Amino acid sequence: MSFNEEYQDASNAATLALLKNIEQAAEDTNKLNASSRTEALKNLAEAFAYVTSPNNSH
């Protein structure tokens, strides 16, 4: 396996791990009050956007 393939595999694994953590955090917002939940979901949406499209401005 070439360095580029190993790097891409590691990058994909890191992205998947981040997305799984964002998903779990979104599910956990049910434990928050409405105001905190809104802020948390906004921040998680921003994190999701950055992880899936880091080259776009956020």
PDB file with SEQRES, HELIX, SHEET and CRYST1 records, atoms N, CA, C and O in Angstrom:
SEQRES   1 A   58  MET SER PHE ASN GLU GLU TYR GLN ASP ALA SER ASN ALA          
SEQRES   2 A   58  ALA THR LEU ALA LEU LEU LYS ASN ILE GLU GLN ALA ALA          
SEQRES   3 A   58  GLU ASP THR ASN LYS LEU ASN ALA SER SER ARG THR GLU          
SEQRES   4 A   58  ALA LEU LYS ASN LEU ALA GLU ALA PHE ALA TYR VAL THR          
SEQRES   5 A   58  SER PRO ASN ASN SER HIS                                      
HELIX    1 AA1 PHE A    3  ASP A   28  1                                  26    
HELIX    2 AA2 THR A   29  LYS A   31  5                                   3    
HELIX    3 AA3 ALA A   34  THR A   52  1                                  19    
CRYST1    1.000    1.000    1.000  90.00  90.00  90.00 P 1           1          
ATOM      1  N   MET A   1       0.852  -1.175   0.000  1.00  0.00           N  
ATOM      2  CA  MET A   1       0.000   0.000   0.000  1.00  0.00           C  
ATOM      3  C   MET A   1       0.895   1.234   0.000  1.00  0.00           C  
ATOM      4  O   MET A   1       1.839   1.321   0.785  1.00  0.00           O  
ATOM      5  N   SER A   2       0.604   2.169  -0.862  1.00  0.00           N  
ATOM      6  CA  SER A   2       1.417   3.371  -0.958  1.00  0.00           C  
ATOM      7  C   SER A   2       1.107   4.331   0.185  1.00  0.00           C  
ATOM      8  O   SER A   2       0.099   4.194   0.878  1.00  0.00           O  
ATOM      9  N   PHE A   3       1.983   5.290   0.363  1.00  0.00           N  
ATOM     10  CA  PHE A   3       1.785   6.303   1.403  1.00  0.00           C  
ATOM     11  C   PHE A   3       0.466   7.038   1.187  1.00  0.00           C  
ATOM     12  O   PHE A   3      -0.281   7.266   2.138  1.00  0.00           O  
ATOM     13  N   ASN A   4       0.176   7.409  -0.062  1.00  0.00           N  
ATOM     14  CA  ASN A   4      -1.061   8.141  -0.354  1.00  0.00           C  
ATOM     15  C   ASN A   4      -2.298   7.325  -0.002  1.00  0.00           C  
ATOM     16  O   ASN A   4      -3.276   7.867   0.513  1.00  0.00           O  
ATOM     17  N   GLU A   5      -2.257   6.028  -0.276  1.00  0.00           N  
ATOM     18  CA  GLU A   5      -3.387   5.161   0.070  1.00  0.00           C  
ATOM     19  C   GLU A   5      -3.544   5.046   1.583  1.00  0.00           C  
ATOM     20  O   GLU A   5      -4.658   5.076   2.106  1.00  0.00           O  
ATOM     21  N   GLU A   6      -2.413   4.913   2.282  1.00  0.00           N  
ATOM     22  CA  GLU A   6      -2.462   4.837   3.742  1.00  0.00           C  
ATOM     23  C   GLU A   6      -2.989   6.145   4.326  1.00  0.00           C  
ATOM     24  O   GLU A   6      -3.795   6.141   5.256  1.00  0.00           O  
ATOM     25  N   TYR A   7      -2.531   7.248   3.778  1.00  0.00           N  
ATOM     26  CA  TYR A   7      -2.994   8.558   4.244  1.00  0.00           C  
ATOM     27  C   TYR A   7      -4.493   8.710   4.010  1.00  0.00           C  
ATOM     28  O   TYR A   7      -5.211   9.186   4.889  1.00  0.00           O  
ATOM     29  N   GLN A   8      -4.966   8.314   2.843  1.00  0.00           N  
ATOM     30  CA  GLN A   8      -6.389   8.422   2.524  1.00  0.00           C  
ATOM     31  C   GLN A   8      -7.220   7.526   3.434  1.00  0.00           C  
ATOM     32  O   GLN A   8      -8.292   7.926   3.890  1.00  0.00           O  
ATOM     33  N   ASP A   9      -6.731   6.315   3.700  1.00  0.00           N  
ATOM     34  CA  ASP A   9      -7.441   5.407   4.609  1.00  0.00           C  
ATOM     35  C   ASP A   9      -7.528   6.011   6.008  1.00  0.00           C  
ATOM     36  O   ASP A   9      -8.578   5.955   6.649  1.00  0.00           O  
ATOM     37  N   ALA A  10      -6.433   6.584   6.477  1.00  0.00           N  
ATOM     38  CA  ALA A  10      -6.426   7.205   7.809  1.00  0.00           C  
ATOM     39  C   ALA A  10      -7.346   8.417   7.846  1.00  0.00           C  
ATOM     40  O   ALA A  10      -8.057   8.641   8.825  1.00  0.00           O  
ATOM     41  N   SER A  11      -7.325   9.182   6.785  1.00  0.00           N  
ATOM     42  CA  SER A  11      -8.197  10.356   6.695  1.00  0.00           C  
ATOM     43  C   SER A  11      -9.660   9.948   6.701  1.00  0.00           C  
ATOM     44  O   SER A  11     -10.478  10.566   7.383  1.00  0.00           O  
ATOM     45  N   ASN A  12      -9.991   8.914   5.946  1.00  0.00           N  
ATOM     46  CA  ASN A  12     -11.370   8.417   5.911  1.00  0.00           C  
ATOM     47  C   ASN A  12     -11.800   7.890   7.276  1.00  0.00           C  
ATOM     48  O   ASN A  12     -12.935   8.113   7.699  1.00  0.00           O  
ATOM     49  N   ALA A  13     -10.914   7.202   7.957  1.00  0.00           N  
ATOM     50  CA  ALA A  13     -11.228   6.667   9.276  1.00  0.00           C  
ATOM     51  C   ALA A  13     -11.457   7.798  10.277  1.00  0.00           C  
ATOM     52  O   ALA A  13     -12.364   7.728  11.107  1.00  0.00           O  
ATOM     53  N   ALA A  14     -10.636   8.830  10.193  1.00  0.00           N  
ATOM     54  CA  ALA A  14     -10.799   9.976  11.093  1.00  0.00           C  
ATOM     55  C   ALA A  14     -12.109  10.702  10.819  1.00  0.00           C  
ATOM     56  O   ALA A  14     -12.804  11.103  11.753  1.00  0.00           O  
ATOM     57  N   THR A  15     -12.446  10.873   9.552  1.00  0.00           N  
ATOM     58  CA  THR A  15     -13.702  11.531   9.193  1.00  0.00           C  
ATOM     59  C   THR A  15     -14.890  10.726   9.698  1.00  0.00           C  
ATOM     60  O   THR A  15     -15.832  11.291  10.255  1.00  0.00           O  
ATOM     61  N   LEU A  16     -14.853   9.428   9.510  1.00  0.00           N  
ATOM     62  CA  LEU A  16     -15.937   8.568   9.987  1.00  0.00           C  
ATOM     63  C   LEU A  16     -16.072   8.657  11.508  1.00  0.00           C  
ATOM     64  O   LEU A  16     -17.186   8.730  12.027  1.00  0.00           O  
ATOM     65  N   ALA A  17     -14.964   8.651  12.213  1.00  0.00           N  
ATOM     66  CA  ALA A  17     -14.999   8.750  13.677  1.00  0.00           C  
ATOM     67  C   ALA A  17     -15.605  10.081  14.114  1.00  0.00           C  
ATOM     68  O   ALA A  17     -16.410  10.124  15.044  1.00  0.00           O  
ATOM     69  N   LEU A  18     -15.220  11.160  13.449  1.00  0.00           N  
ATOM     70  CA  LEU A  18     -15.788  12.474  13.772  1.00  0.00           C  
ATOM     71  C   LEU A  18     -17.289  12.505  13.514  1.00  0.00           C  
ATOM     72  O   LEU A  18     -18.049  13.021  14.333  1.00  0.00           O  
ATOM     73  N   LEU A  19     -17.719  11.956  12.383  1.00  0.00           N  
ATOM     74  CA  LEU A  19     -19.145  11.955  12.056  1.00  0.00           C  
ATOM     75  C   LEU A  19     -19.947  11.118  13.050  1.00  0.00           C  
ATOM     76  O   LEU A  19     -21.063  11.488  13.414  1.00  0.00           O  
ATOM     77  N   LYS A  20     -19.387  10.000  13.488  1.00  0.00           N  
ATOM     78  CA  LYS A  20     -20.072   9.172  14.489  1.00  0.00           C  
ATOM     79  C   LYS A  20     -20.206   9.924  15.808  1.00  0.00           C  
ATOM     80  O   LYS A  20     -21.240   9.842  16.472  1.00  0.00           O  
ATOM     81  N   ASN A  21     -19.157  10.659  16.189  1.00  0.00           N  
ATOM     82  CA  ASN A  21     -19.214  11.437  17.421  1.00  0.00           C  
ATOM     83  C   ASN A  21     -20.206  12.595  17.311  1.00  0.00           C  
ATOM     84  O   ASN A  21     -20.901  12.908  18.278  1.00  0.00           O  
ATOM     85  N   ILE A  22     -20.276  13.223  16.160  1.00  0.00           N  
ATOM     86  CA  ILE A  22     -21.253  14.293  15.947  1.00  0.00           C  
ATOM     87  C   ILE A  22     -22.665  13.720  16.042  1.00  0.00           C  
ATOM     88  O   ILE A  22     -23.542  14.327  16.656  1.00  0.00           O  
ATOM     89  N   GLU A  23     -22.885  12.557  15.437  1.00  0.00           N  
ATOM     90  CA  GLU A  23     -24.199  11.917  15.492  1.00  0.00           C  
ATOM     91  C   GLU A  23     -24.586  11.600  16.940  1.00  0.00           C  
ATOM     92  O   GLU A  23     -25.719  11.854  17.349  1.00  0.00           O  
ATOM     93  N   GLN A  24     -23.654  11.050  17.710  1.00  0.00           N  
ATOM     94  CA  GLN A  24     -23.942  10.719  19.106  1.00  0.00           C  
ATOM     95  C   GLN A  24     -24.226  11.985  19.905  1.00  0.00           C  
ATOM     96  O   GLN A  24     -25.143  12.012  20.726  1.00  0.00           O  
ATOM     97  N   ALA A  25     -23.456  13.014  19.673  1.00  0.00           N  
ATOM     98  CA  ALA A  25     -23.680  14.273  20.387  1.00  0.00           C  
ATOM     99  C   ALA A  25     -25.043  14.860  20.050  1.00  0.00           C  
ATOM    100  O   ALA A  25     -25.710  15.418  20.920  1.00  0.00           O  
ATOM    101  N   ALA A  26     -25.458  14.740  18.797  1.00  0.00           N  
ATOM    102  CA  ALA A  26     -26.782  15.240  18.396  1.00  0.00           C  
ATOM    103  C   ALA A  26     -27.877  14.470  19.129  1.00  0.00           C  
ATOM    104  O   ALA A  26     -28.862  15.062  19.569  1.00  0.00           O  
ATOM    105  N   GLU A  27     -27.713  13.169  19.261  1.00  0.00           N  
ATOM    106  CA  GLU A  27     -28.692  12.370  19.998  1.00  0.00           C  
ATOM    107  C   GLU A  27     -28.718  12.765  21.470  1.00  0.00           C  
ATOM    108  O   GLU A  27     -29.776  12.761  22.099  1.00  0.00           O  
ATOM    109  N   ASP A  28     -27.572  13.100  22.010  1.00  0.00           N  
ATOM    110  CA  ASP A  28     -27.477  13.474  23.418  1.00  0.00           C  
ATOM    111  C   ASP A  28     -28.082  14.840  23.722  1.00  0.00           C  
ATOM    112  O   ASP A  28     -28.308  15.164  24.888  1.00  0.00           O  
ATOM    113  N   THR A  29     -28.348  15.646  22.697  1.00  0.00           N  
ATOM    114  CA  THR A  29     -28.947  16.958  22.953  1.00  0.00           C  
ATOM    115  C   THR A  29     -30.354  16.840  23.517  1.00  0.00           C  
ATOM    116  O   THR A  29     -30.882  17.815  24.050  1.00  0.00           O  
ATOM    117  N   ASN A  30     -30.967  15.678  23.412  1.00  0.00           N  
ATOM    118  CA  ASN A  30     -32.298  15.480  23.991  1.00  0.00           C  
ATOM    119  C   ASN A  30     -32.287  15.673  25.504  1.00  0.00           C  
ATOM    120  O   ASN A  30     -33.333  15.901  26.111  1.00  0.00           O  
ATOM    121  N   LYS A  31     -31.116  15.583  26.105  1.00  0.00           N  
ATOM    122  CA  LYS A  31     -30.980  15.731  27.554  1.00  0.00           C  
ATOM    123  C   LYS A  31     -30.879  17.198  27.968  1.00  0.00           C  
ATOM    124  O   LYS A  31     -30.886  17.503  29.161  1.00  0.00           O  
ATOM    125  N   LEU A  32     -30.786  18.101  27.008  1.00  0.00           N  
ATOM    126  CA  LEU A  32     -30.598  19.525  27.294  1.00  0.00           C  
ATOM    127  C   LEU A  32     -31.922  20.276  27.276  1.00  0.00           C  
ATOM    128  O   LEU A  32     -32.920  19.802  26.733  1.00  0.00           O  
ATOM    129  N   ASN A  33     -31.905  21.467  27.887  1.00  0.00           N  
ATOM    130  CA  ASN A  33     -33.097  22.309  27.772  1.00  0.00           C  
ATOM    131  C   ASN A  33     -33.142  22.910  26.371  1.00  0.00           C  
ATOM    132  O   ASN A  33     -32.165  22.823  25.626  1.00  0.00           O  
ATOM    133  N   ALA A  34     -34.262  23.513  26.013  1.00  0.00           N  
ATOM    134  CA  ALA A  34     -34.483  23.971  24.633  1.00  0.00           C  
ATOM    135  C   ALA A  34     -33.417  24.952  24.165  1.00  0.00           C  
ATOM    136  O   ALA A  34     -32.920  24.834  23.045  1.00  0.00           O  
ATOM    137  N   SER A  35     -33.064  25.904  24.993  1.00  0.00           N  
ATOM    138  CA  SER A  35     -32.078  26.908  24.599  1.00  0.00           C  
ATOM    139  C   SER A  35     -30.705  26.275  24.365  1.00  0.00           C  
ATOM    140  O   SER A  35     -30.048  26.549  23.361  1.00  0.00           O  
ATOM    141  N   SER A  36     -30.289  25.443  25.286  1.00  0.00           N  
ATOM    142  CA  SER A  36     -28.994  24.768  25.144  1.00  0.00           C  
ATOM    143  C   SER A  36     -28.994  23.816  23.962  1.00  0.00           C  
ATOM    144  O   SER A  36     -27.993  23.696  23.257  1.00  0.00           O  
ATOM    145  N   ARG A  37     -30.107  23.142  23.744  1.00  0.00           N  
ATOM    146  CA  ARG A  37     -30.225  22.205  22.628  1.00  0.00           C  
ATOM    147  C   ARG A  37     -30.065  22.937  21.298  1.00  0.00           C  
ATOM    148  O   ARG A  37     -29.380  22.458  20.395  1.00  0.00           O  
ATOM    149  N   THR A  38     -30.699  24.095  21.187  1.00  0.00           N  
ATOM    150  CA  THR A  38     -30.598  24.877  19.953  1.00  0.00           C  
ATOM    151  C   THR A  38     -29.154  25.254  19.663  1.00  0.00           C  
ATOM    152  O   THR A  38     -28.683  25.097  18.536  1.00  0.00           O  
ATOM    153  N   GLU A  39     -28.453  25.747  20.669  1.00  0.00           N  
ATOM    154  CA  GLU A  39     -27.052  26.144  20.497  1.00  0.00           C  
ATOM    155  C   GLU A  39     -26.185  24.934  20.167  1.00  0.00           C  
ATOM    156  O   GLU A  39     -25.318  25.008  19.297  1.00  0.00           O  
ATOM    157  N   ALA A  40     -26.416  23.828  20.854  1.00  0.00           N  
ATOM    158  CA  ALA A  40     -25.627  22.618  20.605  1.00  0.00           C  
ATOM    159  C   ALA A  40     -25.836  22.108  19.189  1.00  0.00           C  
ATOM    160  O   ALA A  40     -24.874  21.746  18.511  1.00  0.00           O  
ATOM    161  N   LEU A  41     -27.081  22.076  18.737  1.00  0.00           N  
ATOM    162  CA  LEU A  41     -27.353  21.591  17.379  1.00  0.00           C  
ATOM    163  C   LEU A  41     -26.755  22.516  16.323  1.00  0.00           C  
ATOM    164  O   LEU A  41     -26.287  22.050  15.285  1.00  0.00           O  
ATOM    165  N   LYS A  42     -26.768  23.820  16.580  1.00  0.00           N  
ATOM    166  CA  LYS A  42     -26.139  24.770  15.654  1.00  0.00           C  
ATOM    167  C   LYS A  42     -24.638  24.484  15.562  1.00  0.00           C  
ATOM    168  O   LYS A  42     -24.071  24.458  14.469  1.00  0.00           O  
ATOM    169  N   ASN A  43     -24.007  24.272  16.705  1.00  0.00           N  
ATOM    170  CA  ASN A  43     -22.573  23.983  16.716  1.00  0.00           C  
ATOM    171  C   ASN A  43     -22.257  22.642  16.051  1.00  0.00           C  
ATOM    172  O   ASN A  43     -21.252  22.512  15.353  1.00  0.00           O  
ATOM    173  N   LEU A  44     -23.113  21.655  16.270  1.00  0.00           N  
ATOM    174  CA  LEU A  44     -22.905  20.351  15.638  1.00  0.00           C  
ATOM    175  C   LEU A  44     -23.098  20.432  14.127  1.00  0.00           C  
ATOM    176  O   LEU A  44     -22.387  19.769  13.372  1.00  0.00           O  
ATOM    177  N   ALA A  45     -24.049  21.238  13.690  1.00  0.00           N  
ATOM    178  CA  ALA A  45     -24.239  21.429  12.248  1.00  0.00           C  
ATOM    179  C   ALA A  45     -23.002  22.070  11.636  1.00  0.00           C  
ATOM    180  O   ALA A  45     -22.584  21.701  10.538  1.00  0.00           O  
ATOM    181  N   GLU A  46     -22.424  23.018  12.335  1.00  0.00           N  
ATOM    182  CA  GLU A  46     -21.196  23.662  11.862  1.00  0.00           C  
ATOM    183  C   GLU A  46     -20.051  22.647  11.811  1.00  0.00           C  
ATOM    184  O   GLU A  46     -19.277  22.630  10.854  1.00  0.00           O  
ATOM    185  N   ALA A  47     -19.947  21.818  12.823  1.00  0.00           N  
ATOM    186  CA  ALA A  47     -18.904  20.785  12.841  1.00  0.00           C  
ATOM    187  C   ALA A  47     -19.096  19.810  11.687  1.00  0.00           C  
ATOM    188  O   ALA A  47     -18.132  19.432  11.021  1.00  0.00           O  
ATOM    189  N   PHE A  48     -20.336  19.406  11.453  1.00  0.00           N  
ATOM    190  CA  PHE A  48     -20.632  18.490  10.350  1.00  0.00           C  
ATOM    191  C   PHE A  48     -20.236  19.128   9.016  1.00  0.00           C  
ATOM    192  O   PHE A  48     -19.612  18.483   8.174  1.00  0.00           O  
ATOM    193  N   ALA A  49     -20.600  20.385   8.834  1.00  0.00           N  
ATOM    194  CA  ALA A  49     -20.268  21.082   7.582  1.00  0.00           C  
ATOM    195  C   ALA A  49     -18.759  21.153   7.390  1.00  0.00           C  
ATOM    196  O   ALA A  49     -18.265  20.948   6.281  1.00  0.00           O  
ATOM    197  N   TYR A  50     -18.028  21.440   8.454  1.00  0.00           N  
ATOM    198  CA  TYR A  50     -16.577  21.527   8.335  1.00  0.00           C  
ATOM    199  C   TYR A  50     -15.956  20.169   8.014  1.00  0.00           C  
ATOM    200  O   TYR A  50     -15.054  20.075   7.182  1.00  0.00           O  
ATOM    201  N   VAL A  51     -16.439  19.127   8.670  1.00  0.00           N  
ATOM    202  CA  VAL A  51     -15.869  17.789   8.446  1.00  0.00           C  
ATOM    203  C   VAL A  51     -16.158  17.305   7.027  1.00  0.00           C  
ATOM    204  O   VAL A  51     -15.301  16.685   6.397  1.00  0.00           O  
ATOM    205  N   THR A  52     -17.358  17.584   6.522  1.00  0.00           N  
ATOM    206  CA  THR A  52     -17.723  17.071   5.199  1.00  0.00           C  
ATOM    207  C   THR A  52     -17.237  17.964   4.064  1.00  0.00           C  
ATOM    208  O   THR A  52     -17.046  17.482   2.948  1.00  0.00           O  
ATOM    209  N   SER A  53     -17.030  19.266   4.325  1.00  0.00           N  
ATOM    210  CA  SER A  53     -16.578  20.196   3.275  1.00  0.00           C  
ATOM    211  C   SER A  53     -15.604  21.215   3.858  1.00  0.00           C  
ATOM    212  O   SER A  53     -15.933  22.397   3.953  1.00  0.00           O  
ATOM    213  N   PRO A  54     -14.410  20.774   4.250  1.00  0.00           N  
ATOM    214  CA  PRO A  54     -13.481  21.690   4.918  1.00  0.00           C  
ATOM    215  C   PRO A  54     -12.993  22.845   4.045  1.00  0.00           C  
ATOM    216  O   PRO A  54     -12.535  23.857   4.576  1.00  0.00           O  
ATOM    217  N   ASN A  55     -13.077  22.721   2.744  1.00  0.00           N  
ATOM    218  CA  ASN A  55     -12.592  23.786   1.869  1.00  0.00           C  
ATOM    219  C   ASN A  55     -13.599  24.915   1.668  1.00  0.00           C  
ATOM    220  O   ASN A  55     -13.249  25.974   1.147  1.00  0.00           O  
ATOM    221  N   ASN A  56     -14.842  24.694   2.076  1.00  0.00           N  
ATOM    222  CA  ASN A  56     -15.849  25.754   1.981  1.00  0.00           C  
ATOM    223  C   ASN A  56     -15.776  26.650   3.185  1.00  0.00           C  
ATOM    224  O   ASN A  56     -15.407  26.211   4.275  1.00  0.00           O  
ATOM    225  N   SER A  57     -16.131  27.920   2.997  1.00  0.00           N  
ATOM    226  CA  SER A  57     -16.159  28.820   4.156  1.00  0.00           C  
ATOM    227  C   SER A  57     -17.339  28.453   5.038  1.00  0.00           C  
ATOM    228  O   SER A  57     -18.402  28.075   4.545  1.00  0.00           O  
ATOM    229  N   HIS A  58     -17.150  28.566   6.332  1.00  0.00           N  
ATOM    230  CA  HIS A  58     -18.198  28.203   7.286  1.00  0.00           C  
ATOM    231  C   HIS A  58     -18.412  29.334   8.256  1.00  0.00           C  
ATOM    232  O   HIS A  58     -19.256  29.232   9.146  1.00  0.00           O  
TER     233      HIS A  58                                                      
END                                                                             
